[in-house]
């Protein structure tokens, strides 16, 4: 059975806004003037210039109104998968025009791939992010830390899913290692391919709750999607035995209604995960290092060779893992570089604005 048919079946059962994740948060941001002639939809799929929406009127194709397109300052001002949008129905209720995007409760973003310093929104209004990692040869603590940084930044709650328990060795040790770097984050061990341990995900898949799957290629996300939906809807890629890396099988993000009443956003595996975050999210990810740093003698301690450095002391006595600290420094450097680039971009935009104003004033003066 194709995904479109499964979606239609699930949506027909309970096509109301609450079942799509509507809450008081979004209701409170609705402008009263919209209520008479506009309606609400949720972005399920994003194409180049069109969107698929879930609405109380059914599934609709939609485009963005020219004004919204004209006022957009970047990609973040366009609808993303998971967004709630204010729409006007057209073509006898078969299509829609998107007039506005409601404020986002959470948004998962990364820096766009390449040289541009721009944010790319992956998905929005997510309650929980399942951070999927394989227990096979591709198990990587440093990658989990990197993903966690982005999850904390998003405003959603992380749950670490260690998949491929059927292939993994030293599972108890790996679980302990993950718990040691992800303080207070639930860690679930399962085997999607064997359909074992999936019941532990049930509390996060309640009606109206939105979950996103995140993880690199080959960790078994598509198999997990198929098990959660109860049908084979996502192509499953083979994993190369030499390096446990997989091929991309999910090619676009989409919001999928689940039989449980929950909603699932599947994301393509991301090889190049460029971070878009701030110092606060870094502190949330590395709470142990952040706590140690507060005991350093100097407030601006760089944790190198300063006297009274609590971080260096912890590294010496073995209570802080050196690889974890090196990853912390690496991510911190990336964040500082990103902040500098953003400041540079803002400064250039400001210069450009004043050049335009000056030009207008000169022309007025001439006439």
C-alpha positions as CSV (number, residue, x, y, z in Angstrom):
1,X,0.0,0.0,0.0
2,X,1.3,3.4,-0.9
3,X,2.0,6.2,1.6
4,X,-0.7,8.4,0.1
5,X,-3.4,5.8,0.7
6,X,-2.3,5.1,4.3
7,X,-2.4,8.9,5.0
8,X,-5.9,9.2,3.5
9,X,-7.1,6.3,5.7
10,X,-5.6,7.7,8.9
11,X,-6.7,11.3,8.1
12,X,-10.3,10.2,7.3
13,X,-10.6,8.6,10.8
14,X,-10.0,11.9,12.7
15,X,-9.5,15.0,10.5
16,X,-9.7,17.7,13.1
17,X,-7.1,20.3,14.1
18,X,-6.5,18.7,17.5
19,X,-5.5,15.4,15.9
20,X,-3.0,17.3,13.8
21,X,-1.3,18.8,16.8
22,X,-3.3,22.1,17.3
23,X,-3.0,23.5,20.8
24,X,-3.7,26.6,22.9
25,X,-0.3,27.9,21.9
26,X,-1.3,28.3,18.3
27,X,-4.9,29.4,19.1
28,X,-3.6,32.3,21.2
29,X,-1.5,33.6,18.3
30,X,-4.5,33.7,15.9
31,X,-5.5,37.2,14.8
32,X,-9.3,37.5,15.4
33,X,-9.8,39.2,12.0
34,X,-8.8,35.9,10.3
35,X,-11.5,33.8,11.9
36,X,-14.3,34.7,9.5
37,X,-12.9,34.4,6.0
38,X,-9.7,32.3,6.6
39,X,-9.0,28.7,7.8
40,X,-6.1,26.8,9.2
41,X,-3.8,24.1,7.8
42,X,-0.6,22.3,8.7
43,X,2.2,21.8,6.2
44,X,2.7,18.1,5.5
45,X,5.1,18.3,2.5
46,X,7.2,21.0,0.9
47,X,7.9,21.1,-2.8
48,X,9.8,23.8,-4.7
49,X,6.9,26.4,-4.9
50,X,3.9,24.4,-3.6
51,X,2.9,22.8,-0.4
52,X,0.7,19.9,0.7
53,X,-1.5,20.8,3.7
54,X,-3.6,18.8,6.1
55,X,-6.8,20.7,6.9
56,X,-10.3,20.0,8.3
57,X,-11.4,20.2,4.6
58,X,-9.0,17.4,3.7
59,X,-5.6,17.3,2.1
60,X,-5.0,20.4,-0.1
61,X,-2.3,21.8,-2.5
62,X,-1.3,25.3,-1.6
63,X,0.9,28.3,-2.7
64,X,2.2,31.3,-0.8
65,X,0.6,34.6,-1.4
66,X,2.8,37.2,-3.2
67,X,2.9,39.6,-0.3
68,X,4.4,36.9,2.0
69,X,6.9,36.0,-0.7
70,X,7.8,39.7,-1.2
71,X,8.3,40.4,2.5
72,X,10.4,37.3,3.2
73,X,14.0,38.1,4.2
74,X,15.3,34.5,3.8
75,X,14.3,30.9,3.6
76,X,13.2,30.9,7.3
77,X,10.3,33.2,6.4
78,X,8.7,30.6,4.1
79,X,6.5,27.7,5.4
80,X,8.3,24.5,6.6
81,X,7.1,21.0,7.3
82,X,5.2,21.1,10.6
83,X,4.2,24.8,10.3
84,X,0.6,25.9,11.0
85,X,-0.5,28.3,8.3
86,X,-3.5,30.7,7.8
87,X,-5.1,30.0,4.4
88,X,-7.9,31.0,2.1
89,X,-9.5,28.3,0.1
90,X,-9.6,28.7,-3.7
91,X,-10.8,26.6,-6.7
92,X,-14.1,25.6,-4.9
93,X,-12.2,24.4,-1.8
94,X,-9.8,22.2,-3.7
95,X,-6.7,24.4,-3.3
96,X,-5.4,27.1,-0.9
97,X,-3.4,30.3,-0.7
98,X,-1.1,30.6,2.3
99,X,-1.5,34.1,3.9
100,X,0.5,33.8,7.1
101,X,2.7,31.4,9.2
102,X,1.7,31.1,12.9
103,X,4.5,31.5,15.5
104,X,6.6,28.3,15.8
105,X,6.6,26.4,19.1
106,X,9.9,24.8,18.2
107,X,12.0,24.6,15.1
108,X,14.8,22.3,14.1
109,X,17.4,24.1,12.0
110,X,20.9,23.7,10.6
111,X,23.2,26.0,8.7
112,X,22.7,25.7,5.0
113,X,25.2,23.5,3.3
114,X,28.0,25.5,1.6
115,X,29.5,28.9,2.1
116,X,26.3,30.9,2.8
117,X,25.6,31.9,6.4
118,X,21.9,31.1,6.3
119,X,19.6,29.0,8.4
120,X,17.7,26.1,6.9
121,X,14.6,25.0,8.8
122,X,14.3,21.3,8.7
123,X,10.9,21.0,10.5
124,X,8.8,22.9,13.1
125,X,6.4,22.5,15.9
126,X,7.9,19.2,17.1
127,X,7.2,17.9,20.6
128,X,9.9,15.1,20.7
129,X,12.9,14.3,18.5
130,X,14.0,10.7,18.3
131,X,17.7,10.9,17.8
132,X,18.4,7.5,16.1
133,X,21.8,6.0,16.3
134,X,22.9,2.5,15.2
135,X,24.5,0.0,17.7
136,X,26.5,-1.5,14.9
137,X,30.0,-0.3,13.6
138,X,28.6,3.2,13.0
139,X,28.0,3.9,16.7
140,X,29.6,7.3,17.4
141,X,29.3,9.3,20.7
142,X,30.7,12.5,19.2
143,X,28.0,12.5,16.5
144,X,25.3,12.0,19.2
145,X,26.7,15.1,21.0
146,X,26.5,17.1,17.8
147,X,22.9,16.1,17.2
148,X,22.0,16.8,20.8
149,X,23.3,20.3,20.5
150,X,20.8,20.9,17.6
151,X,17.9,19.2,19.4
152,X,18.4,21.4,22.6
153,X,18.5,24.5,20.3
154,X,15.3,23.5,18.6
155,X,13.1,23.6,21.7
156,X,11.9,20.0,21.3
157,X,12.6,17.2,23.8
158,X,15.3,14.7,22.9
159,X,14.9,10.9,23.2
160,X,18.0,8.8,22.1
161,X,17.0,5.7,20.2
162,X,19.8,3.1,20.0
163,X,18.7,0.9,17.0
164,X,20.0,-2.4,15.7
165,X,20.2,-4.2,19.0
166,X,20.2,-7.4,17.0
167,X,23.6,-6.4,15.4
168,X,25.2,-4.6,18.3
169,X,27.9,-5.8,20.7
170,X,28.6,-4.5,24.2
171,X,25.1,-3.0,24.3
172,X,25.1,-2.3,28.1
173,X,28.5,-0.5,27.8
174,X,27.3,1.6,24.9
175,X,24.1,2.5,26.8
176,X,26.2,3.6,29.8
177,X,28.5,5.7,27.5
178,X,25.4,7.5,26.0
179,X,23.9,8.1,29.4
180,X,27.2,9.6,30.5
181,X,27.0,12.3,27.7
182,X,23.3,12.9,27.6
183,X,22.3,13.7,31.2
184,X,18.6,13.1,31.9
185,X,17.8,12.2,28.3
186,X,15.7,9.0,27.9
187,X,17.7,6.2,26.1
188,X,15.7,3.5,24.4
189,X,17.3,0.3,22.9
190,X,15.4,-1.5,20.2
191,X,15.7,-3.4,16.9
192,X,13.4,-1.9,14.3
193,X,14.1,-4.7,11.8
194,X,13.1,-7.4,14.4
195,X,10.2,-5.2,15.7
196,X,11.6,-5.5,19.3
197,X,11.4,-2.8,22.0
198,X,9.3,-0.4,20.0
199,X,6.6,-0.3,22.7
200,X,9.0,2.0,24.7
201,X,8.3,4.7,22.1
202,X,4.5,4.6,22.7
203,X,4.4,7.4,25.4
204,X,5.8,9.8,22.8
205,X,3.3,8.9,20.0
206,X,0.0,10.0,21.6
207,X,-2.7,11.6,19.6
208,X,-1.8,15.2,18.5
209,X,1.9,14.7,19.5
210,X,4.5,15.4,16.8
211,X,7.7,13.4,16.7
212,X,10.7,13.9,14.3
213,X,13.3,11.3,13.4
214,X,16.8,12.4,13.2
215,X,20.0,10.5,12.4
216,X,22.6,9.9,9.8
217,X,22.1,7.5,6.8
218,X,22.1,3.8,7.6
219,X,20.9,4.0,11.2
220,X,17.6,2.4,10.3
221,X,15.2,5.4,10.3
222,X,13.2,4.1,7.3
223,X,12.7,0.7,8.9
224,X,11.5,2.4,12.1
225,X,9.1,4.5,10.1
226,X,7.7,1.4,8.4
227,X,7.2,-0.3,11.8
228,X,5.5,2.7,13.3
229,X,3.1,3.0,10.4
230,X,2.6,-0.7,10.2
231,X,3.2,-0.8,6.4
232,X,6.2,-0.7,4.1
233,X,6.0,2.9,2.9
234,X,9.7,4.0,3.0
235,X,12.3,2.4,0.8
236,X,15.0,0.8,3.0
237,X,18.6,1.2,1.9
238,X,21.3,-1.4,2.2
239,X,24.1,-0.6,4.7
240,X,27.7,-1.2,3.4
241,X,29.3,-3.9,5.5
242,X,32.8,-2.3,5.3
243,X,31.9,1.0,7.1
244,X,28.2,0.5,8.2
245,X,27.3,3.6,6.2
246,X,23.9,3.7,4.5
247,X,22.5,5.3,1.4
248,X,19.9,8.0,1.6
249,X,16.5,6.5,1.2
250,X,14.3,9.3,2.4
251,X,14.5,12.1,-0.1
252,X,12.2,14.7,1.4
253,X,10.7,15.7,4.7
254,X,7.1,14.9,5.3
255,X,4.5,14.9,8.1
256,X,3.0,11.4,8.4
257,X,-0.1,10.6,10.5
258,X,0.4,7.4,12.5
259,X,-2.3,4.8,13.5
260,X,-1.7,5.8,17.1
261,X,-2.9,9.3,16.5
262,X,0.6,10.8,16.7
263,X,2.3,12.5,13.8
264,X,5.8,11.7,12.5
265,X,8.2,13.9,10.6
266,X,10.8,11.9,8.8
267,X,14.0,13.7,7.8
268,X,16.6,12.6,5.1
269,X,19.8,11.4,6.7
270,X,22.2,14.3,7.0
271,X,25.8,13.6,6.1
272,X,26.9,17.3,6.5
273,X,25.3,18.5,9.7
274,X,26.3,22.1,10.1
275,X,25.3,23.5,13.4
276,X,23.0,26.5,13.9
277,X,22.9,27.1,17.7
278,X,24.1,29.4,20.5
279,X,26.2,29.1,23.7
280,X,23.2,28.3,25.8
281,X,22.4,25.1,23.8
282,X,26.1,24.2,24.0
283,X,25.9,24.5,27.8
284,X,22.7,22.3,27.8
285,X,24.6,19.7,25.8
286,X,27.7,19.7,27.9
287,X,26.2,20.4,31.4
288,X,29.2,18.6,33.0
289,X,31.8,20.9,31.5
290,X,29.6,23.9,32.1
291,X,29.3,23.0,35.8
292,X,33.1,22.4,36.1
293,X,33.8,25.8,34.4
294,X,31.9,27.6,37.1
295,X,34.5,26.4,39.6
296,X,37.5,27.7,37.6
297,X,39.4,30.4,39.4
298,X,39.0,32.9,36.5
299,X,35.6,33.7,35.0
300,X,37.0,33.9,31.4
301,X,39.1,30.7,31.8
302,X,40.0,29.1,28.4
303,X,40.6,25.8,30.1
304,X,44.2,25.6,28.7
305,X,47.0,26.3,31.2
306,X,45.4,28.8,33.5
307,X,46.0,28.2,37.3
308,X,43.0,26.9,39.2
309,X,41.2,25.5,36.1
310,X,38.6,22.9,37.3
311,X,38.2,21.5,33.7
312,X,41.9,20.7,33.4
313,X,41.9,19.2,36.9
314,X,39.0,16.9,35.9
315,X,40.8,15.9,32.7
316,X,43.9,15.0,34.8
317,X,42.1,12.9,37.4
318,X,40.0,11.2,34.7
319,X,36.6,12.4,35.7
320,X,36.2,14.2,32.3
321,X,36.7,12.3,29.1
322,X,39.3,13.9,26.9
323,X,37.5,13.1,23.6
324,X,34.3,14.7,25.0
325,X,36.2,17.9,26.0
326,X,37.9,18.1,22.5
327,X,34.5,17.8,20.8
328,X,33.2,20.5,23.1
329,X,36.0,22.8,22.0
330,X,35.5,21.9,18.4
331,X,31.7,22.7,18.6
332,X,32.5,25.9,20.5
333,X,34.9,27.1,17.7
334,X,32.1,26.4,15.1
335,X,29.6,28.4,17.1
336,X,32.1,31.4,17.5
337,X,32.8,31.2,13.7
338,X,29.1,31.2,13.0
339,X,28.4,34.1,15.3
340,X,31.2,36.1,13.6
341,X,29.8,35.4,10.2
342,X,26.3,36.4,11.3
343,X,27.6,39.7,12.7
344,X,29.5,40.3,9.5
345,X,26.3,39.6,7.5
346,X,24.2,41.9,9.7
347,X,26.9,44.6,9.4
348,X,26.9,44.3,5.5
349,X,23.1,44.4,5.4
350,X,23.1,47.6,7.6
351,X,25.6,49.2,5.3
352,X,23.6,48.3,2.3
353,X,20.4,49.8,3.9
354,X,22.1,53.1,4.6
355,X,23.6,53.2,1.1
356,X,20.0,53.0,-0.3
357,X,18.7,55.6,2.1
358,X,21.6,58.0,1.2
359,X,20.9,57.4,-2.6
360,X,17.2,58.3,-2.2
361,X,18.0,61.4,-0.2
362,X,20.6,62.5,-2.8
363,X,18.1,62.1,-5.6
364,X,15.5,64.0,-3.6
365,X,18.0,66.8,-3.1
366,X,18.8,67.0,-6.8
367,X,15.1,67.5,-7.7
